[in-house]
Amino acid sequence: MLKKWFRLVKSVSASMLGVQSQKSYEEDFTEQSAVPFVVTGIVLVIVFVVSLILLVSFLV
């Protein structure tokens, strides 16, 4: 279970940075539905935005 979760986060993070290979992309969506990827992506974007807000408020 933890291994699947780590792979999901790794895949979404690579996609967000634009470095995921086409092979990995195809493997992800043939094995699973898109829903876990969308939910993980939303959570990671929220964490990213909140961390940027905190960083800026800490520095200013």
Backbone as numpy.savetxt, mean C-alpha at the origin, in Angstrom:
# Nx Ny Nz CAx CAy CAz Cx Cy Cz
-1.07 -16.15 7.70 -1.91 -14.95 7.70 -1.03 -13.70 7.70
-0.04 -13.66 8.55 0.85 -12.51 8.64 1.66 -12.36 7.36
2.03 -13.49 6.76 2.80 -13.45 5.52 1.96 -12.85 4.38
0.67 -13.22 4.32 -0.22 -12.66 3.30 -0.39 -11.15 3.51
-0.55 -10.74 4.76 -0.72 -9.33 5.06 0.53 -8.54 4.67
1.71 -9.07 4.99 2.95 -8.40 4.64 3.09 -8.29 3.13
2.73 -9.34 2.41 2.82 -9.30 0.94 1.84 -8.28 0.37
0.67 -8.18 0.96 -0.33 -7.22 0.52 0.18 -5.79 0.71
0.72 -5.49 1.88 1.26 -4.15 2.16 2.43 -3.86 1.24
3.29 -4.84 1.03 4.44 -4.66 0.14 3.98 -4.36 -1.28
3.00 -5.08 -1.74 2.48 -4.89 -3.10 1.85 -3.51 -3.27
1.04 -3.11 -2.31 0.38 -1.81 -2.39 1.42 -0.69 -2.29
2.40 -0.84 -1.42 3.45 0.17 -1.29 4.25 0.31 -2.58
4.58 -0.80 -3.20 5.31 -0.77 -4.47 4.47 -0.10 -5.55
3.19 -0.35 -5.55 2.31 0.28 -6.53 2.21 1.78 -6.30
2.14 2.19 -5.04 2.07 3.61 -4.72 3.33 4.34 -5.17
4.46 3.68 -5.08 5.73 4.29 -5.49 5.99 4.13 -6.98
5.20 3.31 -7.63 5.35 3.11 -9.07 6.46 2.17 -9.47
6.85 1.27 -8.58 7.96 0.36 -8.87 7.54 -1.11 -8.94
6.25 -1.37 -8.94 5.80 -2.76 -9.00 5.89 -3.28 -10.43
6.40 -4.48 -10.55 6.54 -5.09 -11.88 5.18 -5.55 -12.40
5.08 -5.68 -13.68 3.85 -6.15 -14.30 3.53 -7.58 -13.86
4.58 -8.37 -13.68 4.39 -9.76 -13.25 3.74 -9.81 -11.86
4.24 -9.00 -10.94 3.67 -8.97 -9.59 2.24 -8.47 -9.61
2.01 -7.46 -10.43 0.66 -6.91 -10.57 -0.32 -7.99 -11.02
0.07 -8.73 -12.03 -0.81 -9.79 -12.56 -1.00 -10.90 -11.54
0.05 -11.28 -10.81 -0.06 -12.32 -9.79 -1.03 -11.90 -8.68
-0.94 -10.65 -8.27 -1.79 -10.17 -7.18 -3.26 -10.28 -7.54
-3.62 -9.88 -8.74 -5.03 -9.83 -9.08 -5.57 -11.15 -9.63
-4.71 -12.12 -9.91 -5.23 -13.43 -10.26 -5.48 -14.27 -9.01
-4.76 -13.95 -7.94 -4.90 -14.72 -6.69 -5.99 -14.18 -5.77
-6.21 -12.86 -5.77 -7.12 -12.26 -4.81 -8.06 -11.29 -5.50
-9.07 -10.88 -4.76 -9.96 -9.83 -5.27 -9.28 -8.47 -5.04
-9.81 -7.44 -5.63 -9.21 -6.11 -5.53 -9.54 -5.42 -4.22
-10.54 -5.88 -3.50 -11.00 -5.21 -2.28 -9.90 -5.07 -1.23
-9.13 -6.12 -0.89 -8.07 -5.93 0.12 -7.01 -4.91 -0.32
-6.75 -4.85 -1.62 -5.77 -3.90 -2.13 -6.28 -2.46 -2.01
-7.55 -2.27 -2.30 -8.13 -0.93 -2.21 -8.16 -0.46 -0.76
-8.60 -1.33 0.14 -8.66 -0.97 1.56 -7.27 -0.67 2.10
-6.30 -1.51 1.78 -4.92 -1.29 2.23 -4.37 0.00 1.64
-4.66 0.28 0.39 -4.21 1.51 -0.24 -4.77 2.74 0.45
-6.05 2.71 0.76 -6.68 3.84 1.46 -6.05 4.05 2.82
-5.84 2.97 3.56 -5.23 3.07 4.88 -3.80 3.63 4.78
-3.02 3.15 3.82 -1.65 3.64 3.67 -1.61 5.11 3.26
-2.53 5.54 2.42 -2.58 6.96 2.05 -2.94 7.81 3.25
-3.89 7.37 4.06 -4.26 8.11 5.27 -3.07 8.21 6.22
-2.38 7.11 6.42 -1.20 7.11 7.30 -0.14 8.06 6.75
0.08 8.05 5.44 1.06 8.92 4.82 0.70 10.40 5.02
-0.55 10.75 4.76 -0.99 12.14 4.89 -0.90 12.61 6.34
-1.34 11.78 7.27 -1.27 12.15 8.69 0.18 12.31 9.14
1.06 11.43 8.68 2.47 11.56 9.06 3.08 12.84 8.48
2.70 13.23 7.27 3.18 14.49 6.70 2.66 15.69 7.49
1.40 15.65 7.87 0.82 16.74 8.67 1.55 16.86 10.00
1.79 15.74 10.65 2.50 15.76 11.93 3.94 16.26 11.78
4.60 15.84 10.72 5.97 16.27 10.48 6.04 17.78 10.25
5.13 18.29 9.43 5.13 19.73 9.16 4.78 20.52 10.41
3.80 20.07 11.17 3.43 20.80 12.39 4.54 20.73 13.43
5.30 19.67 13.42 6.42 19.55 14.36 7.57 20.49 13.98
7.81 20.64 12.68 8.91 21.48 12.21 8.60 22.97 12.21
7.32 23.31 12.12 6.96 24.74 12.03 6.57 25.28 13.36
